[in-house]
Each structure stands twice: as structure tokens, then as C-alpha cells.
Amino acid sequence: MRIVTCEKCHLSIPESDKSWDLANQFNICPNCKNTLSHFASIPSTAKTKSTMFFAHTKHRAFITFTFLGPLVGAVPFLLITPSAYKEGFIVIIFAYLIGIIPAFLAGLVFNSLMPSYAQSKRHQEIHIGALSGLLAVLPIIVIFGITKSLMLLIVIALIGVISGGICGHASKP
């Protein structure tokens, strides 16, 4: 019986264990997601299945950013509006009109920066989502000339960071 040990977390995986199949198929440690060097290359059928899984996940992440991002960005404005129960629908519509383009950009940036989900580190999707949200609101800040007001600049950047982080976390499988 063969046993493989991960170099990073020192997890021993015997051939009789169910995690052996996962480690053998994807060449990763099931505990720490570190690449295992003890196995041969991934078979072409497993590579096709994993590629399809990650493509679906990236597609899902893009949709999450595009549709959830403006809604998360509208929450602070709903909280500060004194009559949110009357004008909440208008605030949400306005948030989608203004926020759909930065959310779209954040989804694109997130998909380009995020490594495959099987190799991601703990809470990495939140950090990359926050960075992509910040990068996506920068064109809006420049287009609307918000750079003249420091307080408004900070608020818009913070909304981008928070909504990007939330969307990044929500898009993890």
C-alpha cells in the first residue's frame, strides 16, 4: 500500500483513504491545497472536468459581481436615507444605473486576478474581490470628478472595497 505525505502540512494520505483519489486526480493536498509532487501528471479527462468546473465558477463569479455589487453598494445610501421605505426602490434603481459598469469591471478584474479556486488560500477571494472593487470604482471617480472632494472620494472607494469583498466571498463555491 502506498502512502503520500504533503510537504507543507505533513498530512499522510494512504491509498485506501477516500482523499487519495482527490489527491491523485487533482494533484493537490486535500488539507492545505498545496501541490503534491508525488503523483504523475493529471489525466486528460480529469483536466477537462476541472477546467469545466473552474470556468463555471468564474462565470458564476462574474454574474455575482454584476448583479450583487450594485445592490451591496446601495445599502449605505438606503441606511442614510431618512425615508428609505418610500424612496428605497428609486435608490436601488439609481444604484444599478450607476453601479452596473463598476460591478461589471470588478467581475472582470476579479476573474483575471483570482487563481483557480482549488489553489486559493484562505479568504483570498475576499481580498482580491476588495481590490477589484476598488479598481472598478476608480473610473467612476475620475469620470464624475469626485477627486475634488476627499470625503466623497473615501466613501465611494470604501463602497467599492466593501461590495467587492462581499461579492468575492459570495462567489466562492
Secondary structure, 3 states (H helix, E strand, C coil): CCEEECCCCCCEEECCCHHHHHHHHHCECCCCCCECCCCCCCCHHHHHHHHHHHHHHHHHHHHHHHHHHHHHHHHHHHHHCCCHHHHHHHHHHHHHHHHHHHHHHHHHHHHHHCCCHHHCCCCHHHHHHHHHHHHHHHHHHHHCCHHHCHHHHHHHHHHHHHHHHHHHHHCCC
